[in-house]
């Protein structure tokens, strides 16, 4: 059940948070574009795709280090569980034993979205 709370002070705080999140979204978009430009600049300075290593890009106030890592592999936990069930049988005891289960604490999520103005 979702509760809707309408207090003047909370609405004001929500509006402030919404404005801040909108500003952050704009700044993050600019940051993303700048990072892409720096990556292209680094390739022009000698960063070789697929070769590892790195390039330093200098600015007046800041320096950037652009590096590339080799591709990595990781284990797919769902595929592993499927395979283990094939090998161990469909016995849920292994998968429900608390020693084999990692529990993540619950959390409270807050999401603010822009209001649609008619």
C-alpha positions as CSV (number, residue, x, y, z in Angstrom):
1,X,0.0,0.0,0.0
2,X,1.4,3.4,-1.0
3,X,0.8,6.2,1.4
4,X,0.5,9.8,0.0
5,X,1.5,12.4,2.6
6,X,0.7,16.0,1.8
7,X,2.3,18.5,4.2
8,X,3.3,21.9,3.0
9,X,6.9,21.6,4.3
10,X,7.4,18.2,2.6
11,X,6.0,19.4,-0.7
12,X,8.6,22.3,-0.6
13,X,11.4,19.8,0.2
14,X,10.2,17.5,-2.6
15,X,10.2,20.5,-5.1
16,X,13.7,21.4,-4.0
17,X,14.9,17.8,-4.4
18,X,13.2,17.6,-7.8
19,X,14.9,20.8,-9.0
20,X,18.3,19.5,-7.8
21,X,17.8,16.1,-9.5
22,X,16.9,17.9,-12.8
23,X,20.1,20.0,-12.5
24,X,22.1,16.9,-11.8
25,X,20.7,15.1,-14.8
26,X,21.7,18.0,-17.0
27,X,25.2,18.1,-15.6
28,X,25.6,14.3,-15.9
29,X,24.6,14.5,-19.6
30,X,27.3,17.2,-20.1
31,X,29.8,15.1,-18.2
32,X,29.1,12.0,-20.3
33,X,29.6,14.0,-23.6
34,X,32.8,15.5,-22.3
35,X,34.1,12.0,-21.3
36,X,33.4,10.7,-24.8
37,X,35.2,13.7,-26.3
38,X,38.2,13.0,-24.0
39,X,38.2,9.3,-25.0
40,X,38.3,10.3,-28.7
41,X,41.1,12.8,-28.0
42,X,43.1,10.1,-26.2
43,X,42.7,7.8,-29.2
44,X,44.1,10.7,-31.3
45,X,47.0,10.9,-28.9
46,X,47.9,7.2,-29.3
47,X,45.6,5.1,-27.2
48,X,45.3,1.9,-29.2
49,X,42.0,0.0,-29.0
50,X,42.5,-3.5,-27.6
51,X,46.1,-3.0,-26.7
52,X,45.8,-1.9,-23.1
53,X,47.9,0.9,-21.7
54,X,46.9,4.6,-21.3
55,X,47.2,8.2,-22.3
56,X,47.4,11.3,-20.2
57,X,45.5,14.4,-21.3
58,X,46.6,17.7,-19.7
59,X,44.4,20.7,-19.0
60,X,45.1,24.0,-17.3
61,X,43.7,23.0,-14.0
62,X,43.2,19.2,-14.3
63,X,44.7,16.2,-15.9
64,X,42.9,13.2,-17.1
65,X,44.3,9.7,-17.5
66,X,42.5,7.6,-20.1
67,X,43.2,3.9,-20.1
68,X,41.7,0.8,-21.7
69,X,41.3,-2.5,-20.0
70,X,41.1,-5.9,-21.7
71,X,37.8,-7.6,-21.8
72,X,36.9,-9.7,-18.7
73,X,34.8,-12.7,-18.1
74,X,32.6,-13.5,-15.1
75,X,30.6,-16.4,-13.9
76,X,26.8,-16.2,-14.6
77,X,25.2,-17.2,-11.3
78,X,21.8,-18.2,-12.9
79,X,23.6,-20.5,-15.4
80,X,25.7,-21.9,-12.5
81,X,22.6,-22.7,-10.4
82,X,21.0,-24.4,-13.4
83,X,24.1,-26.5,-13.9
84,X,24.3,-27.3,-10.2
85,X,20.7,-28.4,-10.2
86,X,21.5,-30.8,-13.0
87,X,24.4,-32.3,-11.2
88,X,22.9,-32.3,-7.6
89,X,19.4,-33.0,-8.7
90,X,16.6,-30.6,-8.0
91,X,17.2,-30.8,-4.3
92,X,16.4,-27.4,-2.8
93,X,18.2,-28.2,0.4
94,X,21.5,-27.0,-1.1
95,X,20.0,-23.7,-2.4
96,X,18.0,-22.9,0.7
97,X,20.6,-23.8,3.3
98,X,21.4,-20.5,5.1
99,X,25.1,-21.1,4.8
100,X,24.8,-20.8,1.0
101,X,22.5,-17.8,0.9
102,X,23.6,-14.2,1.0
103,X,21.0,-12.0,2.5
104,X,20.8,-8.3,1.6
105,X,19.1,-6.0,4.0
106,X,15.9,-4.3,3.0
107,X,15.9,-0.7,2.0
108,X,13.6,2.3,1.5
109,X,13.7,3.9,-2.0
110,X,12.8,7.4,-2.8
111,X,12.3,8.4,-6.4
112,X,11.4,12.0,-7.5
113,X,10.0,12.6,-11.0
114,X,9.0,15.9,-12.7
115,X,5.4,16.8,-12.5
116,X,3.4,17.0,-15.7
117,X,2.1,20.5,-16.1
118,X,-1.1,20.8,-18.2
